[in-house]
Amino acid sequence: MHPLGGGGGRFRDALRSRDLRLLATASVISGLGSWAYTTVLIVYVFERTGSPTWIAFVTASRWVPGLLLASYGGVLADRYERTRVIIVSALLQFVVIVGIGFIVAADGPLALLLALSALEAIVGVPDRPATGALTPEVVPERDLTAANGLFSTLESLVVVVGPGVGGLLVALDQPVTAIALNGASFLVAAFIASLLRVRSRGDAAEEGESAFRAIANGVGALRANRTATVLVLFCALDSGIYGAATVMYVDISDQLGSGANGYGYLLAGAALGGAISAGVANRLSASRRLAPVILGGITVQAVPFALTAFVHTPPLGFLLQVISGMGMIIVDVLAITALQRDMPRGVLGRVLSLLDVAVLLSILLSSFAFAFLLNTVGLHASLYLVGIGFPAVAMLCIRPMLRADRNAAALLREIEPRVALLQELDLLTKATQPVLERLARAIEVVQLPAGADVVRQGDPADALWILVDGEVTVTVDGDLVRTLEPPTYFGEIGLLHGIPRIATVRTAQPCTLWRLSGEEFLTAAQAGTPSISLRGVAIIRLARSNPTLAADLPRGDALAQDPST
């Protein structure tokens, strides 16, 4: 596995996908509502109790369910149709928010309010893994990094704007109205999600497999890929920096002389950095070396905290947080894109939910640890520990990434001749280098003696074959139609049109062939549509081999158009 290699598309390229636009819009609307609602709820509870402890309870009611149940949310995202999971999750959140609104309107029991707050977080757990698993289904692979960068940018903006909206609603002293607006945001998000055309599900069986077994399969898939496991750990590491920041921002703001309002400015600076660096992460996806990019991202995120110890003006403090936010998003976007590209689609929801568990756990542990450090060693020592300690840990954990880089470089040298031949054959239009490399890695080299049937007329079309050396004959109903010499391919007609084999292909002499599974080829064809050359060859061959069938089939094929647009 090598997550990088090949350039990412631009935001506007990714946004050509109708379904991505819908997914992003639904995510932004529900996210703004959630942040505004959380702000209002915290203020409402504090005004009723005057106790910071109750604020901690409100915060815990939203974080703890996510930590404990995120992995089960991944099971749901892989067990049921993912678009439906998003819709049902949003509708359930709407129902729970309505209940919270009634309690607030009646100044009902706070314990019940906390229970419903926790329930709202629980029913929202499957949304993130389902959305993450759908993303590679709605954009071509060339635009996947851009799509994830877009989501990160929007999430950063929501973090800034959402609490601001909540603050305005608090100023109006209408908490019920604020909560009703949040409920409406989930209703709107559910409606937008219902417009999605994409349909996708994982391989967690609806029956006959326990949730525990389904989660264990996701863990097994992650552990089987050492590089993916390390990527999750690096995401947890950069989330640990974020967790430390959340408890240090108040003290940092006091040092900068900006008072209590400085907390919001620092948080906004980190979010702004995330929005800026999403485009940077997109360009960095062209790198073939993962280790320095990930290590650099962690360093860029952490070092500004050590520098903050020497800063005493709000503008410089804000700027340092912008830089820190850039580092965090670089790591997150590239790691999530790598998981989406290289983990099996059937377990992707569970793998992404495990990533959520690691991130949440890291944030909670780090926030408690640095709260303790602030009380024992003070702000400056804590800032140095973040700025120096986290990059040091990253250096200690980077060896698997370095090994992955070396293995990827060796593999690339090995598959370069295959990539060159695939380019020469002109199978796909707009196929990026990562797509061609993935196809090259998926090729199975087959050696056959003379007189062996490669494909038989009437059999299911399950692979594309590329003739590298030797000679094959093509017969229809026992009659010789043509002879093929290298380099060429065959088997494309059945795959493009979804029909059984129309001819028998037999080796006329010992042959070296490459077998490319139909699933791999069709997946790549969605990332870069079948070329005019490929479709033209398929039409000509079909007309020669079976004129009647050629006349009955439509002039185009389904893969000639990008299904995500």
CORVEN-V112113 format. One line per field, one symbol per residue. ss: DSSP state (a for helix, b for strand, c for the rest). phi: phi as a letter, one per 20 degrees, with the letter a starting at -180 (. if undefined). A space follows every 10 residues. Layout:
ss=???
phi=???
This chain:
ss=cccccccccc aaaacccaaa aaaaaaaaaa aaaaaaaaaa aaaaaaaaac caaaaaaaaa aaaaaaaaaa aaaaaaaaac caaaaaaaaa aaaaaaaaaa aaaaacccca aaaaaaaaaa aaacaaaaaa aaaaaaaacc aaaaaaaaaa aaaaaaaaaa aaaaaaaaaa acccaaaaaa aaaaaaaaaa aaaacccccc cccccccccc aaaaaaaaaa aaaacaaaaa aaaaaaaaaa aaaaaaaaaa aaaaaacccc caaaaaaaaa aaaaaaaaaa aaaaccccca aaaaaaaaaa aaaaaaaacc cccaaaaaaa aaaaaaaaaa aaaaaaaaaa aaccaaaaaa aaaaaaaaaa aaaaaaaaaa aaaaaaccaa aaaaaaaaaa aaaaaaacaa aaaaaaaaaa aaaaaaaaaa aaaaaccbcc ccaaaaaaaa aacbbbbbcc ccbbbccccc ccbbbbbbbc bbbbbbccbb bbbbbccbbb caaaaaaccc cccbbbbccc bbbbbbbaaa aaaaaaaccb caaaaaaaaa aaaaacaaaa aacccccaaa ccccc
phi=.cfdnnfefe gffffffgff gfgfffffff ffffffffff ffffffffdm dfffffffff feefgfffdg ffgffffeed ffffgfffgf fffgfffgff fffffelfgf ffffffffff fffegfffff ffffgfedcf gfdfffffff fffffffffe fgffffffff fflcffffff ffgfffffff ffffefefcb bedfffcncf ffffffffff ffffdfffff ffffffffff ffffffeegf ffffffndmf ffgfffffff ffffffegff fffffffedf gfffffffff feggfffffd dccgffffff fffffffffg ffffffffff fdegffdfgf ffffffffff ffffffffff fffgfddnff fffffffdff ffffffeegg ffffffffff ffffegffff ffffflecem ffggffffff fefdecdcff nefecdgnff ecaddceebo bcddcclnef daddcfebcb nfffffdmcf gebddcfebg cdcdddggff ffffffebfg fgffffffff ffffebgfff fefffdcfef dffee
